[in-house]
Amino acid sequence: MSDQLNFEVPTMAELIARGEEPEILFWVGCAGSYDERAQKTTRDICKILHHVGIKYAVLGTEESCTGDPAKRAGNEFLFQMQAMTNIEVLNAYNIKKIVTGCPHCFNTIKNEYPGLGGSYEVIHHTQLIQDLINEGKLKAEGGESFKGKKITYHDPCYLGRGNDVYEAPRKALEVLDAQLVEMKRCKSNGLCCGAGGAQMFKEPEKGDKDINIERIEEALETKPNIIAAGCPFCMTMLSDGVKMKDQSQNVQVLDIAEITVKANGL
């Protein structure tokens, strides 16, 4: 990761070897590690952490899947094996606070690890960005102007309806002086992009329309310049929908971290 950044991203092992501890652990997640599009969001979260001077680290090769896909697929045995392996690593490093780049990782570590012996303060990266804005450490200055641009935000299921995190991503957009517009189905009435229901990984069930097309049609009804996302899987489903509607030249799909980095010129 560090080879595409102008600063080093420390691993926990490296910090501990230097006798140091991080303020926060950045849990990158599988998509953020291996998916090329999501890797850009990962680098942008690192840029934000580096810019504001938060002492952080990643697990690097010591991070493995949270077990979320196994649990959602009904394989509780595999989930617990994966979760307990991660918890052993996290507890061995005495981790107290974790920021995730993925709502699925956020939900699993926050809500399902405590029952297996892994209790941490867990936040999503949009909550981190909101906190940094509230503390005056991020001001949406010195970078790209979003003034007058129309932005609509898609609520990821495991961030919004799963954990009632609705305001943090919207606060991160409000500082841009952009025009925020809501889709007909938003917040607690939001519509899944389909990824959380595994539509990203298999052929869709028989029906009239793919769910990500249904969602992107709602988004395009707002006539946005940008569709904002906070989940790597939503990013894929929404981007595919924009392409299928032949709107790639007119509408960008960007993560909140990417927008923040652009606005701050990081």
N, C-alpha and C positions, 0 to 999 in steps of 0.2 A: 504493500500500500504506500509506504513512504517514498517509493521511487517516483511517484507521480505528484508528490507534494514537496514543498521547499522546506519542510521540517520533518523531524523524526516522530513517528507514532510509537510510543513506548509500549512494550508488553509488560504484563504484571511480573513475569519472571525477571525482566531487566530491572524494573524498579526495585524489587525486593533484593536483587543482587547488590544494588547501590545503597541498600538500607533505607529506602524511601517507600512511602505509601501514597496512593492516589486519593484525591477527594472523591472521585467517582470512577466507576468502571463503565466503559462504553461496550455494551453487548451488541456486536455487529449483526449477528444473525446469518442464516444460510444464504438468503437472497442477497443481503448486503455484502457477503463475502464472495459469492460465485456468479451472480447475475451482473452482466456488464453494465446495464442501465442502473441497477441499484447500487453498484459500486461507486457511481458518481455521487449519489446521495451520501454514502458512507464517507467519502472523502470530504464532502461539504460539512458534514457534522464534525469531522476532525478539525476542519478549518475554523469552525465556530468555537470549538473548545480551545483551540490554540490561540485564537484571536483574543479571547476574553481572559486568557491566562489561568484557566482551570487546570489543575494538575489531574491528569486522567491517564488511563492505560486501557489496553485491550488484552484479551487473553491470547490472541493469536492462535497458534495451532492447538492450544489447550481448550479452546471453545468448540463445543459440538452442538448438534441440534438440541433444542430445548425439549423435544419430545412431543411438541404440539401436534404435528401431523399424525403421529401414532395414536395419540389420545383421541383426536377427532375421528380417526378411522376405527376406533373401538378396541385398539390393542393396548389395554391398560398395562399389561406386563412390560411391553417394550417401552411405553412411556415412562414407567417408574424406573426402569433400568437407566434410561437416558437421563432422566431428571436427577436421580441420586448420584450419578457420575458427575454431573455438573455441580451439584450441591457440594460434593466433597471437594471439588476444586475451589469453588467460591468460598467455602468456609475455611479451607486451608489458608487462603490469602486474606482472611478476615474482612471480606468485602462487606461494606455497610450500605452503599448507595450505588444504584445501577441506572444508566440511561440506555434505552433501546432505540434502534432505528426502525423497529417493526412492531406494529400493534399486536401481532400474534405472539411474539416473544414477550412483549410487555405484559400481556394478559396471563400468559402461562407462568412466568417467573413471579409476578405480583400475587396471583390468586391461587396457584396450584402448588408452588414450591413450599410455602409455609407448612403445609400438611405433611411434607416429607422431610422437614428439618431445615429448610432454606428460607429464612426470613430476612428480607432486605427492603430498604426504601427503593421503590422502582418507579421511574418516571419515563414517559415517552419524550422523544426529542422535541416535539412541539411544546411540551410543558417546560422543558429546559429553556427553549427560546423565549417563551413568555416570561419566565423568571428573569432572564437576562435583560429583556426589554424593560421590565418593571424596575430592575436595579440600575437602569441607565447604561448598561454595558453594550447594548446593541441599540442603534438609533436609526437604522435605515438611511444612513448618510454616506456619501462618498462613493456610491456605486450607481448602478442602473436605476433610472427613475421609472416608477410604475404609475406615476400620477395620471389619472384619467383612464387607465386601463381597466377593463372589466374582468373581474376574477370571480369565479364560482368555486366553492370548496365542496369536495365529496367526503362525507364522513365515513371512515373505515369502520366496519362493524365492531371489531374488537377494541377500538378506541372509543367510539361513540356509544352505541347501545350496550356494548359489553361492560364499559367502565365509566360511562357518563362524562367522558372528556369531550366537550363540545366547544368550550370557549377558548382554550389555549391556542389551537390553530387559527381561529378567527382573530384573536388578539394579535397574533404574529402578522396577519394580513392588514389589520386596521392601521398599523403604523406606516403603511406604504402610500397613503393618500390615494389609493386606488378606489375604484367603484366595486364594492362587494355586492354580489347578487346571489340570492339563495335559489336552489332548485325547488321545484314543487314539493318533492319529498326530501326533507333534510332533518338533521339532528335526530330526535327520538323517532321520527317517522322516515328516516333515511332508507334508501334502497341499496341493497348489497350489489357490488359490482359483479359478483359471481365467484370471485376467487375463494372467498371464505367457504363457499359451498363446493369447492373442489372443481368448479367448472373450468378452471385454468389448466387442469391436468388431465382432462378426459373429454370425450365427445359429449355434447349437451344432450339432455333428455329430449324426447320428441315434444315439439311445441311449435308455436308460431314465430318465436323470436328469441335469439340468444339474450341472456339477461344483461350482458355488458352493452349490447346495442340498445336495449330499453333504457339503460342508465345514461348512455352517452347522448341519446336523443333528448332526454330531460336536460342534460347539461347544455347541449347546443341550443335548446330553446331560450336559454338566457343570453345567447349571442356573446359568449365570452371571448376574450383574447387569451385567457389562461384558465385552465382547469387545475386547481390546486389539490394535491394529494398528500397523504401522510403515511402511506403504506406501500412497500415495494410491489405487492401483489395487485393492489388497486391500480398502481401506476401502469402495470402491464396491461390489465384489462381495459383501462380507460384509453391508453395509447392505442391499443388494437382497435378499439371502437372508433377513435378519431380517424385512424387510417382507413377503416372500412367505410366510413362516411366521406372519405376523400377530403378531409378538412385539415390535413397535416400542415398545409401552408398557412392556414389561418388561425389555428388554435394550438397552443402549447400545453402539454401536460407536465407540470413541475411539482416536485416535492416542496413542502414548506421550507426545508433546509436549503434547497437550491435557490428559492426565491430570496431567503434571508441573506445568503452569501452574495447573490447578485446585487441586492439593495445596499449592502454594506461594502461592496467592492473588495471582497476578500479573495 
